[in-house]
């Protein structure tokens, strides 16, 4: 699975979380995370973190979602070209595989599956830091279960489809409420979550998935404001309370649709996701409007 663009969106919007993932201290004077254009060989590094303080170490991140014996070479090329461009700076290379099984040079002797292969650069003293994303996220989850990295990578790394379908909304809600994300970053992280979720569960579940993500409102009678407004009485008092609850629901859904339009304009939602989300919300608007009309018809005459 290709993840370059999604990792770019995540970590350019929130560089601090990149340093959490790499298990490195965040530079005191800040950092710029970007892709580094390497014109000499007409390639671009996946991610490069350049601290604003030139005395701080730079970090080159090359990630891979498939088995690739060239990832080490890519990291070495990126490091050499970066140091040629900034000869006064130090740099560390990080190779990020989605899982240990994708690293052809990983030591998996403990599992009995295969022996460790010879280093891909036997004549070069090149020692990148290798990360296995699934293992690193489990480490973070144990130490900091509410960290947004744990939630955003859930649809990418969870292999149990039943667990994915049952639990994805919990992680989605955590991202929506995370205090570690500012609002611009939150929009990008939610969009990445949606994309990975759709890729993992398949397009045939697209409408169902997005509909579930938009189910902010349970049945009117079960909402907090619905319970407050709907009095457990008879006749006119009960009907008027139900009407107020339904009207509140319509207002909230219309605001939700407007938010989707704005997210599409900002590029957070793609065409397909926007279409499905709006259609789902509009369907609920029509259902609530019909219930409201029925409630008004049943309203006792004064």
N, C-alpha and C positions, 0 to 999 in steps of 0.2 A: 504494500500500500504506500503510495507516495504521500509524504507528509511535509515536504519542504515549505510550501506556501503557508500551511497551517501553523507550523512552528515559527515561521517568520512573523505571522500576525500575532501570535501569543506573546513572543518575547521582545519584539520591538515595541509593543504596547505596554509591557511590564517587565523591564530588564531585571528587576530584583528577583522575580521568580525564576529567571534563567540561572541566576547564581545559586538559588536554593537547589535547583535541579543538579547543577554541577558540583554542589557541596563546596562552594568557595565563598569567601567573604566579599561582600559588596563594596566596591570602591567608595571611599569617603567623599570624593569629589564628583561622583556620578559616573555614568558610562553611556556611550552611544552604541547601540546594537544595530547592525546593518549587514547587508550582503556586501562582500568585497569584490569588486570587479577586477579580474586579473587579465588584462588585455594581452599580456605576453603569450598566454596559452588559450585565449578566448574562452575562459570559463569564469564562473562566479562561485565563491564559497557559499555554503549553506547559510552560515551565520558567523559574524565576527563581532566580538565585544571589545570595544576600544575605550578603556577608561580615559576620562578627561585629564587625569594626572598621568603624565608620560612616564612616571616612575613605577606606575602600577602595571602588572602583567596583563597582556592582551590574551583573549581566549578565542580560539578558532574552533567552531563546532561543525563537524560533518556528520550528518545523520543518514541512516539507511534503514528502509523497511523491508528490504529483500536481502537474500544472501549475495554478498558481493566481496570478492577477494581483493578488489581494487580500492576499498575504502581507506586502507592504511596509506596507499600511495597518494590518494587524493589529499589526505591530511598532510602528508609530507610536502607535496607540491604547494598547497595553500600556505603552509608555514614558511617555506623558502621564499615565496613571492611576497608575503607580507613583510618578512624581515628585510628583503631587498628594498621595499618601499619605505619601511620605518626601521633603519638599521640600529637606531639607538634604543629600541624597545625590546622587552622580553615577551615571549609568547608561549602559551601552552595549548596543545592540540587535544581536543576531545572528540572521540569517535562514539557516536550514540547509535546503538542498535535497538530496535524495538524489543528484541529478546536475545538471550544468549545463543539460542539455536541458529540465529542468522549470522553469527560471527564464525567464519570458517576457521579461525585461529584460536577459538575459545578452548579453555581447558575444561572438558566435560568428562574427565576420567571418573569422577565421583559417581556420575550417573550410569557409567558403564556403556554409554552410547558410542563414544569414539575417543581416540587419543588426541592429545594436543598436537597440532601441526607445527612445523618449523616456522619461525618468524618470517613474515613476508619480506623483510628487508634484512637478511642475515649479515650484510656488509656495511650497514648504516646504523649508527647509534641513534635511532629514532624511537623514542618511547612515549607514544601518546597515552593519554588517560582514556581507558575504554569504559563506557557506561552501558549497562543493559537497562533500558527504560522501564521494563516491567518490574525488575528487581529494585531499581532506585525508587520507583513510585511506592512500592510496598514499604520500603524503609521510611519514606516520608510519612506514609499513612500511619505507621506505628508511632512515630514521634509527634506528628502534627496532623491528626486526622481531618482537621477542618481546613488544611491548606488547599487553595483552589487547584493546585496541580493534581491532587488526588482525584478531584471531581472531573476536571476537563479531560483527563486521559482515560477515564472510565470506559467510554464507548469505544475507544481505540484498542484498549488492552484486555477487556473482559471477553473471554472466549466462550463462556457459558451463556447461550442465547436466552435461556429462560431467566437467568439472573439479570441479564442486560435489560430485557423487557420489563421485568418486575421492579428494578431498582433505579433505572436511569433518571426517573423524575426526582428522586431524592438528591442526586448529584446536581441535577439542573437547578433545583431550588437552592442548593448550597452556593452555586455560582451566582445566582441572582442576589443572594443576601450577603455574600462574602465581604468582609470589611477590608480585606487585603487588596481588593481591586478598585481602582477609581472608575468612574462611569464610562469614559471612552474605552478603557481596557475591557470593562465588563461586557460591552456590546460585542467586541471582537471575540472574546472568550466564549460567549454564548453561541455566536455564529459558528465557531470552530466545533463546539460540542454538537450542535445540530448536524453539521456536515458529517462528522465522524459517526454519529448515531445512524444517520441515513445510510451511510456506506456499509456499516456493520449489519444492519437489519435488512437492507435491501430496499429497492425502489417500490416494490409492491406494497410495502408497509408505510410508504411516505405519508399518505394522508392520515393514517391512523396515528403515526408517530407525532406529526405536527399538531394534530388535533389534541393529543394528550398533553403536549407541551403548552397548549393554550387554554387548557381547562383550569383557569384561575378560579372560576366560579362553580362551586358545587350547586346542586339543586337549590333554588331560591330559599326554600323553607329551612335549609340546613346552614345557611350562612349566618355569621354573627349578627350582621345588620338585619337579616331577614327574621331571625328569631326575636330581635328587639322590636321589630315593627309589626310582626304578625301576632296579634294578641290571641290567646287561646280563649276566644269568646265565640259568640254566634252572630249570624246575620250581618248587619251593617259594619260593626266594628272589625270583624274578622276580614271581610271583603276589602275594606279600605286599607287594612294593614297589608294584605296581599298585594294590592295595587301599588302601594308605595315600594314594596320590596321588588316587584317586577320592574318598576320604573327605574329604581336604582341599578338593577341588573342591566337594563338596556343602556343606561348612561355609561356604565363601566365598560361594556362590550364595544360601544361606539368609540370610546376613548382608546381602547385596545386596538381597534382597526386603524385609527389615526396614527397610533404609535408604529404599527407595521409599515404604513406608508412612509413615515419618516425614516425608519430603519432601512427601507429599500433605497430611499434617496441618498442616504449616507453610505450605501454600499455594504451594509452589514447583512442584509438579506438578499439572496439571489432571486431571480424571477420566479423560479418554481416554488421555492419556499414561501415567498411572498404570496403567490397565488393561492397556495393551499391554506396558509394561515388565514388570509382574508376570507376565503370561501367558508372555512370552518367557523370563523367568528360570525360571519353574516348569516350562516345557517342557524346559529344560536339566537341571533337577533330576531330572526323571523319566528322561531319557536316561542321566544318570550313575548314577542309582540302579539302572537296569536293567543297566548294564555292571558295576556293583559286585556285583549279585546273581549275574551270570554268572561273574564272576571267583571268587566264593566257591564256586560249584558246581564249578569246574574245579580248585580248590585240592587238591593231593595229600593223601591221608590221611597222618597222622603215623605 
